Amino acid sequence: MKYFVLTLSDKGSKGEREDISGKIIQDLMNNIGGKLIGYKILPDEKEQISQELKELIKKDIDIILTTGGTGLTTRDVTPEATLEVIERRIYSMEIAMITTALKKTPHGMLSRAVVGIANKTLIINLPGSPKAVQENLQVLLPAIPHAIEKIKDLGGDCAR
């Protein structure tokens, strides 16, 4: 599985904050056999994010994992940028993340993360918090390889 990590952070894009969340994504994805093929940090600018996603889905990438910009501030625009790009949402993956987050904190209900498919690429929005990235991605990991098979129209039946 080829994956790309896209970190959305005004401070991170200026070099004012270390991107710990992006490193956690890489560690978790590498544990399930993922191969990092790209990494980038962008500011929280909707047009810039959606344009980057549009360019990335043209490439041979199985998964784009974003981190940051899923909260409630006016600068949190990752879900809106993602919705401009995806063709189909995967609500159940979003629900799995929210359910997991709510087990840890009532603030979990404040995430607006989106998961969907664009041009046979799975796009997963994750929060910016390193702890939240760990918890949210961990719950999705068992389903990701099978999701990629299905998105690519590979593999057999879903019943196992």
C-alpha positions as CSV (number, residue, x, y, z in Angstrom):
1,M,0.0,0.0,0.0
2,K,1.4,3.3,-1.1
3,Y,0.5,6.2,1.1
4,F,1.1,9.9,1.3
5,V,1.0,12.0,4.5
6,L,-0.3,15.6,4.2
7,T,0.0,17.6,7.4
8,L,-2.2,20.8,7.6
9,S,-0.8,23.3,10.0
10,D,-0.1,27.0,9.8
11,K,2.7,26.8,12.3
12,G,4.1,23.5,10.9
13,S,4.2,25.0,7.4
14,K,6.3,27.9,8.8
15,G,8.7,25.6,10.7
16,E,7.4,26.8,14.0
17,R,6.1,23.4,15.2
18,E,7.4,19.9,14.8
19,D,5.1,17.5,13.0
20,I,4.8,14.7,15.5
21,S,1.4,13.6,14.1
22,G,2.8,13.0,10.7
23,K,5.5,10.7,12.2
24,I,2.9,8.7,14.1
25,I,1.0,8.1,10.9
26,Q,4.1,6.9,9.3
27,D,4.9,4.5,12.2
28,L,1.4,3.1,12.2
29,M,1.1,2.7,8.4
30,N,4.6,1.1,8.2
31,N,3.4,-1.5,10.8
32,I,0.7,-2.7,8.3
33,G,3.1,-2.8,5.3
34,G,2.5,0.6,4.0
35,K,5.1,2.3,1.9
36,L,5.5,6.1,2.3
37,I,5.8,7.7,-1.1
38,G,5.4,11.3,-0.1
39,Y,5.1,13.8,2.8
40,K,4.2,17.5,2.8
41,I,3.1,20.2,5.2
42,L,0.7,22.9,4.0
43,P,-0.9,25.8,5.8
44,D,-4.6,25.7,6.7
45,E,-5.7,27.2,3.4
46,K,-8.7,25.4,1.8
47,E,-7.9,26.1,-1.8
48,Q,-4.3,25.0,-1.4
49,I,-5.4,21.8,0.4
50,S,-8.0,20.9,-2.2
51,Q,-5.6,21.6,-5.1
52,E,-2.9,19.4,-3.5
53,L,-5.5,16.6,-3.0
54,K,-6.6,16.9,-6.6
55,E,-3.0,16.6,-7.8
56,L,-2.2,13.6,-5.5
57,I,-5.2,11.6,-6.6
58,K,-3.8,11.7,-10.2
59,K,-0.8,9.7,-9.0
60,D,-0.4,6.1,-8.1
61,I,-1.3,6.5,-4.4
62,D,-3.5,4.1,-2.5
63,I,-4.1,6.3,0.6
64,I,-3.7,9.9,1.4
65,L,-3.7,10.5,5.2
66,T,-4.2,14.1,6.3
67,T,-3.6,15.4,9.8
68,G,-4.8,18.6,11.2
69,G,-7.6,21.1,10.4
70,T,-10.6,18.9,11.5
71,G,-11.7,21.0,14.5
72,L,-14.0,23.9,14.9
73,T,-11.8,27.0,14.5
74,T,-12.2,29.2,11.4
75,R,-8.8,27.9,10.2
76,D,-9.9,24.3,10.3
77,V,-10.9,23.7,6.7
78,T,-9.5,20.2,5.9
79,P,-13.0,18.5,5.8
80,E,-14.3,21.2,3.4
81,A,-11.3,20.8,1.1
82,T,-11.6,17.0,1.2
83,L,-15.3,17.2,0.4
84,E,-14.5,19.1,-2.8
85,V,-12.3,16.2,-4.0
86,I,-14.0,13.0,-2.8
87,E,-16.6,11.2,-4.9
88,R,-17.9,8.9,-2.2
89,R,-17.8,9.1,1.6
90,I,-17.1,6.2,3.9
91,Y,-19.3,7.2,6.9
92,S,-18.6,4.0,8.8
93,M,-14.9,4.8,9.1
94,E,-15.8,8.3,10.3
95,I,-18.2,6.8,12.8
96,A,-15.5,4.4,14.0
97,M,-13.1,7.3,14.7
98,I,-15.7,9.3,16.5
99,T,-16.8,6.3,18.6
100,T,-13.2,5.6,19.6
101,A,-12.6,9.3,20.4
102,L,-15.7,9.5,22.6
103,K,-14.5,6.6,24.7
104,K,-11.5,8.8,25.6
105,T,-13.0,12.3,25.8
106,P,-16.3,14.0,25.2
107,H,-14.3,16.4,23.0
108,G,-14.2,13.6,20.5
109,M,-17.6,14.7,19.2
110,L,-16.0,18.0,18.0
111,S,-14.0,16.3,15.2
112,R,-15.3,16.9,11.7
113,A,-12.9,14.4,10.0
114,V,-14.0,13.1,6.6
115,V,-13.1,9.7,5.0
116,G,-13.8,9.1,1.3
117,I,-12.7,7.9,-2.1
118,A,-11.5,9.9,-5.0
119,N,-10.2,8.3,-8.2
120,K,-9.6,5.0,-6.5
121,T,-7.6,6.7,-3.7
122,L,-8.7,6.4,0.0
123,I,-8.5,9.8,1.7
124,I,-8.6,9.8,5.5
125,N,-8.7,13.0,7.6
126,L,-7.2,12.7,11.0
127,P,-7.0,15.2,13.8
128,G,-3.9,17.2,14.5
129,S,-3.3,16.0,18.0
130,P,-0.7,13.2,18.2
131,K,-2.7,11.3,20.7
132,A,-5.9,11.6,18.7
133,V,-4.0,10.6,15.5
134,Q,-2.8,7.4,17.3
135,E,-6.3,6.6,18.6
136,N,-8.2,7.3,15.4
137,L,-5.9,5.7,13.0
138,Q,-5.4,2.6,15.2
139,V,-9.1,1.8,15.0
140,L,-9.0,2.0,11.1
141,L,-5.8,0.0,10.5
142,P,-7.4,-3.5,10.5
143,A,-9.9,-2.4,7.7
144,I,-7.5,-0.4,5.6
145,P,-5.9,-3.2,3.5
146,H,-9.3,-4.7,2.6
147,A,-10.7,-1.2,1.9
148,I,-7.9,-0.6,-0.6
149,E,-8.5,-4.0,-2.3
150,K,-12.2,-3.1,-2.7
151,I,-11.5,0.5,-3.9
152,K,-9.1,-0.9,-6.5
153,D,-11.6,-3.6,-7.5
154,L,-9.2,-6.4,-6.3
155,G,-9.7,-9.4,-4.1
156,G,-12.7,-11.6,-3.6
157,D,-15.9,-11.4,-1.6
158,C,-16.2,-9.4,1.6
159,A,-17.4,-12.4,3.6
160,R,-14.5,-14.0,5.4
